[in-house]
Amino acid sequence: MRFWRFVLFCDETRIKLYPRDCRKRVYRRRGVQFDRRYIYPTYYESRDSIMFWGCISWEGQGELFEVQGTLDGPGYASLLRHTIPLTLSNLNMQAAYLYQDHASCHDSKVVQNVFHELQLRTLENQPSNSPDLNPLEEVRGLWKDRVRARRPKTLNQLRSYAHQEWENLTRDEIRKYIRSMPNRLHEVISFHGNNTKY
């Protein structure tokens, strides 16, 4: 566990204003298509959403950063330059390993240059194709549930609630998931890279 205390677990995610986008199929007799018993209320499917980048560590959560447009190599490099020094300072960390997936923007040359510039280390031996081992996934699930429970009606409300709920995450909640890293690794090895309960 000592090693995982010096890791920043990072990733980006998108939150939809109206996340309900699943369909339900029903069979009806003729003439009853407008009968209330056969109607399931849904939201208008909106494409309105916001992408956020965030990170967590043993010491808590870093800054939540809103991503405009798609995230490419230069955009990600700029994001790291802006957020990492501030995050390390706020979390009282001298240096850190960056734990991220192998998205193309994460592995670009311009991003590698920023790693050297900021003296960041990455976990080189992380497999590209395996179950996601990042505990940030569970923390984000908790965060998104809390944002959705507040039922934002506009993008501004969604943005505001997202930042508020991110700040409301406790260190104990975050540490609970980081503590699972040894078990996560053990399970991936035991199941030869196949799916785990995480």
Secondary structure, DSSP 8 states (H G I E B T S, - for coil): -TGGGGEEEEEEEEEESS-----------TT-TT-GGG----------EEEEEEEEETTEE---EEE-S---HHHHHHHHHHHHHHHHHHTT-S--EEE----TTTSSHHHHHHHHHHT-EE-TT--SSS----THHHHHHHHHHHHHHT---SHHHHHHHHHHHHHH--HHHHHHHHTTHHHHHHHHHHTTTS----
